[in-house]
Amino acid sequence: MPFCPTTPAERQELLPTGGQSEQPRTWGRLPRLGLIAILLALSVVAFYVYRYYFDLSPEGAPNFIEVKALAYLAHAIAKEAVIATTKAKSIERQLDEEAEKHVLDDNQWRDVTRHHLRSVMTHIPPPNITRIGTAHGLCACETGMNNITFWPDDDVNLTTTVNVHEIAWVTFGKDVQSINFLCDGMNRSYRSLVVNASANQVISMQLPTGINENFLGFMGFCNLASGLPIVNTWDRTDYISSVVWTSDTEGYACVKIPSLLRTHNGTLLAFAEARTGTCSDFAQTDLIYRRSTDGGQTWSVTKKMVNVDGDPMELGLCGHALVIGNMAPVQLPANSRYPNRILSPYTRNNFEAWIVYSDDDGQTWEGDRRIPNVTHTDGEPDCDRGMSHFGYNVDSLNWTNAHDLVSFVAFLCYGNSDPYHNEGWNSELKGAWQWVGIGPPGSTRLSNGNIIVPSYHSYIRGLEGDGILPVSQLYNNFALGHVMISEDDGDTWHLGEDWDMGQGANENQMHELPNGSLITNMRSLSTGSPQFRLQAMSNDGGVHFNASEFTPIPQPFNGCQGSMVGCGETIFVSSPDPDPASSMLQTVVDMFGCGVQLTGRSRLSFWRSDDAGRTYGSPTLIDHGLAAQTSLQISADQKRLLVLHEQSDEAPLFTAQNIMVDAIVENLKVLLPGRFIFRDLGEIDCS
């Protein structure tokens, strides 16, 4: 089985070999004095940060643990800078040493440039596959900006070329130990990645480009945009699965926020937010969809669900382009006013509620309109309202806010992990809504015919942030729940009542129980509260919900969109189930003696309850790697559980900066989805 790296040490084994033979890059020497200089410089910076932020007079003396934590952080980062620099230098040295070993001769060069394409190559992923291994490559400095040519082992007759913003799916029909590749601009010196794929397995190749982000450019490291090829190995499955979308293709930087709907006809509709330029919540975003009529094995071409005329920048808010997202579809029954109509409420600019509908089983969409009187907002949001609203400058991670960062960690620990009942925070949950979310991933039609759209609102707008952790983005989750209700099949809408506080509410999905009560399972704040999902109940058709309470289902530190579907009193909930964190920041948190776990989004799983959510069984693993937001559905015959979810690859660790970030925060980094995966999770008994 191909090697699937899960730790920095293991990923080091996948370092590429090869280089440029014509002009090997001369990186220069990095003497010990250089490393010592880095250590001293960072130590001096840490000292002045300490002097600047801490008044050591008796009146202003900081908590000893805070001082200890900041001192540890300064020392650990300085130490890691030396380690990361040494590792990065070792990588570059290995590339230079291999530069003369992997060079195409004249015949090989001729064969490679002919692009034989004898392998089975397509831009459409084959059905029924699952990822089992990931390997990252590194193009020579300032190469790989347009395309990459690759072949298995020494067989240049099986050459394939893929351009940037594309993905190639290849079956070579024989065992493959390594993938050799040439990035455009590298001439005849090629590099290699170990994959160990068998003859019937599938290999995908993609060529993202980006700045190497090497802050040690002055020491000779490459700090120019270069290709970063990703090779994934996929095994065949005995269950239905498919890759629905891949990020950095079809003109979009990434796809996020899945929503899956199974129609009355058995058609599967997959929806996504498709973001342009970056993966930010404030990036220009379209709602896109695909249809499957064969149970999720294959999908139609991608289409935009909402087409808006005008300049996206003028239609956006707060200096950002138009954002169309956060959807929660639901289908009406055949005996309704609009037989089998699919309604899809969504948000614009994370601030307004809109809706479209389809009368042809999701093939086309129309009737786009704004839903009035369902938000408590002013004309525009307060665009600068971030975490400073609560007294902390932690909207990005850098040395200028080190004191606030440590103080914030102290609050998370000493604040009894209950921001919703902290007087200073609780008092800010009032006034105009600054952020509005719908679902995701779905709405509910009750037995009385009413449509309930689960929604939430926040009093923080959130800032895009320029650091590793834009914390105010996380604290959009410091939110309260509400619902939109329609009693006439979507013609008119009104707000439900305010929910009891409890532990707040965020992205959520609902299910009607046999007794007529309505249960909702929600993403929790997690970033400062117990890291478990929430539930709440309504006994009046969703008009009012009682206080939210924690379930035993875990959440990562930054929370995550989950999903809940049910049949009768049996319900299913999906969420990441991450392993404990061991990062540098986790060590800082542990110094305060609290239970906060700085975990990321991984080990996607689902839980089953047979007593209407009162208890849950053990989790069933869906994806052992990095995976995040989900949307569940039950098949038309009520016998199978289906899921659409985000999947990501481990980040490449080639530069000193990436190695440092990995050590400091691990998987707590903002997760950029690599693709959407559909999977049939198997039989369920809903009798």
Order of alpha helices (4+ residues) and beta strands (2+ residues): alpha-beta-alpha-alpha-alpha-beta-beta-beta-beta-beta-beta-beta-beta-beta-beta-beta-beta-beta-beta-beta-beta-alpha-beta-beta-beta-beta-beta-alpha-alpha-beta-beta-beta-alpha-beta-beta-beta-beta-beta-beta-beta-beta-alpha-beta-beta-beta-alpha-beta
